[in-house]
């Protein structure tokens, strides 16, 4: 007798989330270690996938990995994404967290020095500046940064089983902060 089990997409996603339930009580550093160990960075930015699909496929762009970090850490630190912008219209996204009044990031990249930042930065501008040297080494010039709150996201960045829209559609895109200007971001 052969028993065939059909898993629906919903039951498969619920089982995936249950398997990683322990990460919802993790520190930012533990989530970074999880991403380093289990999520392969992919450079192809389309189609944009949710945090759940990033877990299921075990790969993700910098933004998708930021969604994943936000999924696990949002109850502790909120749902903010730091977007770095360069002169060549290439960006980088990281999960932004604040601990004891200091800022840090959780991230994913093909470059090791473009991921984790300890929460030692007094401002988001100072934190953003810490990425300038690695970007310069890769022949990019950091021009500005923005902070996006996923609370305003237009799509289900957490659990969608379908492809998400474009970055602009998902995030709503706030104004950018240019270095040398005060834009109201700490």
C-alpha positions as CSV (number, residue, x, y, z in Angstrom):
1,X,0.0,0.0,0.0
2,X,1.4,3.4,-1.0
3,X,0.4,6.5,1.0
4,X,0.6,9.7,-0.9
5,X,0.5,12.9,1.0
6,X,-0.3,16.2,-0.7
7,X,0.9,19.2,1.0
8,X,-0.8,22.5,0.2
9,X,1.3,25.6,-0.1
10,X,-0.2,26.9,3.1
11,X,0.6,23.7,5.2
12,X,4.1,23.7,3.8
13,X,4.6,27.3,4.9
14,X,3.2,26.7,8.3
15,X,5.5,23.8,8.8
16,X,8.5,26.0,7.6
17,X,7.6,28.7,10.1
18,X,7.2,26.2,12.9
19,X,10.6,24.7,12.1
20,X,12.2,28.0,12.7
21,X,10.0,29.2,15.5
22,X,13.0,29.4,17.9
23,X,14.4,32.3,15.9
24,X,11.6,34.6,16.9
25,X,13.2,34.8,20.3
26,X,16.8,35.3,19.0
27,X,19.1,38.2,19.3
28,X,20.0,40.2,16.2
29,X,23.5,38.6,16.2
30,X,21.9,35.1,16.3
31,X,19.7,36.0,13.3
32,X,22.8,37.3,11.4
33,X,24.5,33.9,12.2
34,X,21.5,32.1,10.8
35,X,21.5,34.1,7.6
36,X,25.2,33.6,7.2
37,X,24.8,29.9,7.6
38,X,21.5,29.1,5.9
39,X,20.7,31.8,3.3
40,X,22.7,31.9,0.2
41,X,23.0,35.4,-1.2
42,X,21.6,35.8,-4.7
43,X,22.3,38.9,-6.9
44,X,19.2,38.5,-9.1
45,X,16.7,41.0,-7.7
46,X,13.6,39.9,-9.5
47,X,11.3,38.4,-8.8
48,X,11.2,39.8,-5.2
49,X,10.3,37.2,-2.7
50,X,8.9,37.3,0.9
51,X,10.7,36.3,4.1
52,X,8.9,33.0,4.0
53,X,10.0,32.2,0.4
54,X,13.5,33.2,1.3
55,X,13.4,30.6,4.1
56,X,11.9,27.9,1.9
57,X,14.3,28.5,-1.0
58,X,17.3,29.1,1.4
59,X,18.4,32.0,-0.8
60,X,17.8,35.7,-0.9
61,X,18.9,39.1,-2.0
62,X,20.0,41.7,0.5
63,X,16.4,43.1,0.7
64,X,14.8,39.6,1.0
65,X,17.3,38.8,3.8
66,X,16.3,42.0,5.5
67,X,12.7,40.9,5.3
68,X,13.7,37.7,6.9
69,X,15.6,39.4,9.7
70,X,12.6,41.7,10.3
71,X,10.3,38.7,10.5
72,X,12.3,37.2,13.3
73,X,13.2,40.5,15.1
74,X,10.2,42.8,14.6
75,X,8.7,42.2,18.0
76,X,12.0,43.1,19.7
77,X,13.4,45.9,17.4
78,X,10.7,46.9,14.9
79,X,10.5,46.6,11.1
80,X,13.0,49.1,9.6
81,X,15.1,48.7,6.5
82,X,18.2,50.8,5.9
83,X,18.7,51.4,2.1
84,X,22.1,52.6,0.9
85,X,22.3,54.2,-2.5
86,X,25.3,54.7,-4.8
87,X,26.4,56.7,-7.7
88,X,25.9,53.8,-10.1
89,X,22.2,53.3,-9.1
90,X,23.1,50.2,-7.2
91,X,21.6,49.8,-3.8
92,X,22.0,47.7,-0.7
93,X,19.4,47.0,1.9
94,X,19.9,45.8,5.5
95,X,17.7,45.2,8.5
96,X,18.1,48.2,10.9
97,X,17.9,47.8,14.6
98,X,18.4,49.9,17.7
99,X,19.7,48.6,21.0
100,X,20.3,50.9,24.0
101,X,20.1,54.0,21.8
102,X,22.7,52.7,19.3
103,X,22.2,51.4,15.8
104,X,23.3,48.2,14.0
105,X,22.4,46.1,11.0
106,X,21.7,42.5,10.0
107,X,22.3,41.7,6.3
108,X,23.2,39.5,3.5
109,X,25.7,40.2,0.7
110,X,28.3,38.4,-1.4
111,X,30.8,40.7,0.5
112,X,31.3,39.8,4.1
113,X,31.9,43.4,5.1
114,X,28.5,44.5,3.8
115,X,26.4,42.6,6.3
116,X,26.5,42.8,10.1
117,X,27.2,45.9,12.1
118,X,27.4,45.8,15.9
119,X,25.0,48.3,17.5
120,X,27.7,50.9,18.3
121,X,26.6,53.7,16.0
122,X,25.0,56.8,17.6
123,X,23.1,57.8,14.5
124,X,21.9,56.1,11.3
125,X,24.1,58.5,9.3
126,X,27.2,57.3,11.2
127,X,26.1,53.7,10.6
128,X,25.5,54.4,6.9
129,X,29.0,55.9,6.7
130,X,30.5,52.7,8.0
131,X,29.6,51.1,4.6
132,X,31.4,53.8,2.6
133,X,34.9,52.2,2.6
134,X,33.7,48.7,1.5
135,X,31.6,50.3,-1.2
136,X,34.5,52.4,-2.4
137,X,36.6,49.2,-2.5
138,X,34.0,47.8,-4.9
139,X,34.2,51.0,-7.1
140,X,30.9,52.5,-5.8
141,X,30.4,55.8,-4.1
142,X,27.8,56.0,-1.3
143,X,25.6,59.0,-2.1
144,X,22.6,58.7,0.2
145,X,20.6,56.5,2.4
146,X,17.0,56.0,3.5
147,X,15.1,54.3,6.2
148,X,11.9,52.4,5.3
149,X,9.4,51.2,7.8
150,X,7.8,47.9,6.7
151,X,4.7,48.9,8.6
152,X,3.8,50.9,5.5
153,X,4.6,48.0,3.1
154,X,1.9,47.6,0.4
155,X,2.5,43.8,0.1
156,X,2.8,40.8,2.4
157,X,6.6,40.8,2.8
158,X,6.3,38.2,5.6
159,X,4.4,35.3,4.3
160,X,3.4,35.8,0.6
161,X,3.8,32.7,-1.4
162,X,3.7,34.7,-4.6
163,X,6.3,37.0,-6.1
164,X,6.1,40.5,-4.6
165,X,6.0,43.6,-6.7
166,X,8.9,45.9,-7.2
167,X,10.9,47.4,-4.4
168,X,9.0,50.7,-4.9
169,X,5.7,49.0,-4.8
170,X,6.5,47.0,-1.6
171,X,8.2,49.7,0.4
172,X,6.5,52.9,-0.7
173,X,10.0,54.5,-0.7
174,X,10.6,57.4,1.7
175,X,12.8,60.4,0.9
176,X,16.5,59.8,0.9
177,X,19.0,61.5,3.2
178,X,22.0,62.9,1.4
179,X,25.2,63.2,3.3
180,X,25.8,66.7,4.6
181,X,22.0,67.4,4.8
182,X,19.8,67.1,7.9
183,X,16.8,65.1,6.8
184,X,15.3,64.4,10.3
185,X,16.6,60.8,10.6
186,X,18.7,60.3,13.7
